[in-house]
Amino acid sequence: MGRSFLSVRLGVRSLAERWERVTKRLDRDNRAPAKRLTGLAKNHSSEAFFGCDNPLEAMVFSALLEIRRNQDPEDDDVDP
């Protein structure tokens, strides 16, 4: 029997390909940040596979995680 749904990993790959197509249509000033965002969104798709059942959720979590990691490291010691 075949799968009746996309795995999160395959969904992330499909969404990333669509985001990359959009990136190519953006003006020159926005291409590099969009390309970087797409890369950030794919960074943790394997890990997100275990906790997320929605590919978009996995990509957004991954991108936000990477963005947060690149912010001021002193903020990481503070409990929410």
JOZIVEN-V11648 format. One record per pair of residues at least 24 apart in sequence whose C-alpha atoms are under 10 Angstrom apart, sorted by the first residue. I is the first residue (numbers start at 0). J is the second residue. D is the distance in Angstrom with one decimal. If there is no record, write none. Layout:
# JOZIVEN-V11648
i: [I/I]
j: [J/J]
d: [D/D]
This chain:
# JOZIVEN-V11648
i: [5/5/5/6/6/6/6/7/7/7/7/7/7/7/7/7/7/7/7/7/7/8/8/8/8/8/8/8/8/8/8/8/8/9/9/9/10/10/10/10/10/10/10/11/11/11/11/11/11/11/11/11/11/11/11/12/12/12/12/13/14/14/14/14/14/15/15/15/15/15/35/36/36/36/36/36/37/37/38/38/39/39/39/39/40/40/40]
j: [52/53/54/48/52/53/54/44/45/47/48/49/50/51/52/53/54/55/56/57/58/41/43/44/45/46/47/48/52/53/54/57/58/44/48/54/44/52/53/54/55/57/58/40/41/44/45/47/48/53/54/55/56/57/58/41/44/54/58/54/40/41/54/55/58/40/41/54/55/58/62/61/62/63/65/66/61/62/62/65/63/64/65/66/64/65/66]
d: [9.8/9.5/9.0/8.1/8.0/8.7/8.1/7.8/8.5/8.1/5.6/8.8/9.8/7.5/6.2/6.2/4.9/8.7/9.4/7.6/9.6/9.3/10.0/6.3/6.7/9.6/8.7/6.4/9.8/9.6/7.1/8.9/9.9/9.6/9.9/8.1/9.7/9.8/7.9/5.1/7.9/9.4/9.5/8.4/7.0/6.9/9.6/10.0/9.4/8.8/5.0/6.9/9.3/7.4/6.6/7.8/8.9/8.7/9.7/8.9/9.7/9.6/7.6/7.4/8.5/7.8/7.2/9.8/9.5/8.5/9.5/9.8/6.6/9.5/9.3/9.0/9.9/7.9/8.2/9.9/8.2/8.5/6.2/8.0/9.0/8.2/9.9]
